[in-house]
């Protein structure tokens, strides 16, 4: 998990993962997404492959990369405990917003009567 978190801490790698979420693609298309030279993109892809986030296979002269969702599912399961904290807070915020809207409506009705 630590190596995966370290790998996705880099913005360029997250950009590559976001593209691969749409489907497999080659290095040329991935390199077009980043403002760095192709060898740099290949190094980022190697890091992602080493932590198991991407697979690669060859088709003719192209190396095709694809996303492996299994490690991300592991990360999702780890985040689940923290997500519950946010959901509780968002539920509380939703309640307060609804309470504020009701008060605003009641205030508007009172002002119309006056």
C-alpha positions as CSV (number, residue, x, y, z in Angstrom):
1,X,0.0,0.0,0.0
2,X,2.8,2.5,0.9
3,X,4.5,2.0,-2.5
4,X,1.2,2.5,-4.3
5,X,0.4,5.7,-2.4
6,X,3.9,7.0,-3.1
7,X,3.4,6.2,-6.8
8,X,0.1,8.0,-7.1
9,X,1.4,11.0,-5.1
10,X,2.9,12.3,-8.4
11,X,0.5,14.4,-10.5
12,X,1.9,13.1,-13.8
13,X,1.2,9.5,-12.8
14,X,-2.4,10.4,-11.7
15,X,-2.9,12.0,-15.1
16,X,-1.7,8.7,-16.8
17,X,-4.0,6.7,-14.6
18,X,-7.0,9.0,-15.4
19,X,-6.4,8.4,-19.1
20,X,-6.0,4.7,-18.7
21,X,-9.3,4.6,-16.8
22,X,-10.9,5.3,-20.2
23,X,-9.2,2.2,-21.8
24,X,-5.9,0.8,-22.9
25,X,-3.6,3.0,-25.0
26,X,-0.1,3.3,-26.2
27,X,2.9,5.3,-24.9
28,X,2.6,7.9,-27.7
29,X,-0.9,8.8,-26.7
30,X,0.0,8.9,-23.0
31,X,3.1,11.0,-23.8
32,X,0.9,13.6,-25.5
33,X,-0.9,14.3,-22.1
34,X,2.2,15.4,-20.2
35,X,4.7,18.3,-20.8
36,X,7.7,16.0,-20.4
37,X,9.8,14.0,-22.8
38,X,8.7,10.5,-23.7
39,X,11.5,8.8,-21.7
40,X,10.1,10.6,-18.6
41,X,6.6,9.2,-19.4
42,X,8.1,5.8,-19.8
43,X,9.7,6.1,-16.3
44,X,6.4,7.1,-14.8
45,X,4.7,4.1,-16.5
46,X,7.4,1.8,-15.2
47,X,6.7,3.0,-11.6
48,X,3.0,2.4,-12.1
49,X,3.7,-1.0,-13.5
50,X,6.1,-1.9,-10.6
51,X,3.4,-1.2,-8.1
52,X,0.8,-3.2,-10.1
53,X,-1.4,-0.3,-11.2
54,X,-0.9,-0.9,-14.9
55,X,-0.3,-3.8,-17.2
56,X,1.6,-3.7,-20.5
57,X,1.6,-5.9,-23.5
58,X,3.0,-5.5,-27.0
59,X,1.0,-5.2,-30.2
60,X,3.2,-5.0,-33.3
61,X,5.6,-2.2,-32.5
62,X,3.5,-0.6,-29.8
63,X,3.5,-1.1,-26.0
64,X,-0.1,-1.0,-24.9
65,X,-0.8,0.0,-21.3
66,X,-4.0,-0.7,-19.4
67,X,-5.2,0.0,-15.9
68,X,-5.4,-2.7,-13.3
69,X,-8.3,-1.9,-10.9
70,X,-7.4,-4.4,-8.2
71,X,-4.9,-2.3,-6.3
72,X,-7.2,0.7,-6.5
73,X,-9.9,-1.5,-4.9
74,X,-7.6,-2.2,-2.1
75,X,-7.0,1.5,-1.6
76,X,-10.8,2.1,-1.8
77,X,-11.3,-0.5,1.0
78,X,-8.7,1.3,3.1
79,X,-10.3,4.7,2.6
80,X,-13.8,3.3,3.5
81,X,-13.1,4.0,7.2
82,X,-12.2,7.6,6.5
83,X,-15.1,8.0,4.0
84,X,-17.5,7.2,6.9
85,X,-16.2,10.2,8.8
86,X,-16.9,12.5,5.9
87,X,-20.3,11.1,5.2
88,X,-21.3,11.8,8.8
89,X,-20.0,15.4,8.5
90,X,-21.8,15.8,5.1
91,X,-25.0,14.5,6.6
92,X,-24.7,17.0,9.4
93,X,-24.1,19.8,6.9
94,X,-27.1,18.7,4.8
95,X,-29.3,18.9,8.0
96,X,-28.0,22.4,8.8
97,X,-28.6,23.6,5.2
98,X,-32.2,22.2,5.3
99,X,-32.8,23.8,8.6
100,X,-31.5,27.1,7.2
101,X,-33.8,26.9,4.2
102,X,-36.8,26.2,6.4
103,X,-36.0,29.2,8.6
104,X,-35.6,31.4,5.5
105,X,-39.0,30.2,4.1
106,X,-40.7,30.9,7.5
107,X,-39.0,34.3,7.7
108,X,-40.3,35.1,4.1
109,X,-43.9,34.1,5.1
110,X,-43.7,36.3,8.3
111,X,-42.5,39.3,6.3
112,X,-45.4,38.9,3.7
113,X,-48.0,38.9,6.6
114,X,-46.5,42.0,8.1
